[in-house]
């Protein structure tokens, strides 16, 4: 079968030190420190086969291109890839996906029925493959698993016709059938993973909001736009998005944003203070990945606002230092938290039910493509900000 695979050269930077969880020449938790000259290829690979009783094979119906896919293929001036996280190459890319179960191991249990999966079940799958027995998993934080693997990063992903996973990572999409029908079901299902990343960031890590709170989302990519929808559904009084792209600002309005800011033409801090009548916001989501650019404006809002107790959630991945002024956070009783991934605290089932209740995230899909077009659009997404979510569909 065809698969979209990424190859790169293991060539560590001079200051890189092999960590205890790294594997020389194969895998690292610090991708941008090691991998050089990434190259995407469409290759023929064997179809997966069930080897363990808890495994299922899924026919991929839809798989979105993530910003991580883009950053894994994008390089700095020295040829090192930009993505800073867990990676192991070569690997089949793709982790935002949905599909139909086509083959089932005898112990592959469906949470929806508490019985073995049956062929034809529509599902989506967690990207973060947690072990379930380390301390982080035992404490309820599988997205910080000490033995973490990730689909499309160091384990073969879903830019292919079929994918094999353990059933414990799969979630039924049956509840979406009535709302979306067969035509949109799998498109919606492919957006559960990125929407769960946003949910984990603003609800779990950020502590959520009280109805009536004001919030700011910086960055109108898929995670930022999902956060707009989630926070509006959670009862935010004013949802404010800062984003240079007019296309993305318009989508944000369609998803519930009350105000949008073009930071290239407006003073971000002045606009936020004006829209909130000087009280500022309870929650900031930093989803831009350019902390050196956006952080001064965040601090200015926190410092000048009448309200205190703001929380800044960092969800974008970036190998860059934050220009932080501790005094601002001390005096204004503000907090900073980091957010990684989606697993834990039931993010997937809650997002699926939000979608079933009417939170239609398919509005962010700019274009659907076939598998042969995936490499081209991974490259296009490096520069074309009028594209938001590009999704591979497989109708065969």
Secondary structure as UniProt FT lines:
FT   STRAND          2..10
FT   TURN            14..15
FT   TURN            20..21
FT   TURN            24..26
FT   STRAND          27..28
FT   HELIX           31..33
FT   STRAND          35..44
FT   TURN            53..54
FT   STRAND          55..64
FT   HELIX           67..73
FT   TURN            77..78
FT   STRAND          80..81
FT   STRAND          87..88
FT   STRAND          91..92
FT   STRAND          96..104
FT   TURN            106..107
FT   STRAND          109..110
FT   TURN            111..114
FT   STRAND          115..116
FT   TURN            119..120
FT   STRAND          122..125
FT   STRAND          128..129
FT   HELIX           135..138
FT   TURN            139..140
FT   HELIX           142..144
FT   TURN            146..147
FT   STRAND          149..151
FT   TURN            152..154
FT   STRAND          162..166
FT   HELIX           167..169
FT   STRAND          170..172
FT   HELIX           174..176
FT   HELIX           177..189
FT   TURN            190..191
FT   HELIX           192..199
FT   HELIX           200..205
FT   TURN            211..212
FT   STRAND          214..218
FT   HELIX           222..233
FT   TURN            234..235
FT   STRAND          238..242
FT   HELIX           246..255
FT   STRAND          259..261
FT   TURN            263..265
FT   HELIX           268..275
FT   TURN            276..278
FT   STRAND          283..286
FT   HELIX           291..304
FT   STRAND          311..314
FT   HELIX           326..331
FT   TURN            332..333
FT   STRAND          335..338
FT   TURN            345..346
FT   HELIX           347..356
FT   TURN            357..358
FT   HELIX           361..364
FT   STRAND          365..369
FT   HELIX           371..373
FT   HELIX           374..380
FT   TURN            381..383
FT   TURN            385..386
FT   STRAND          389..393
//
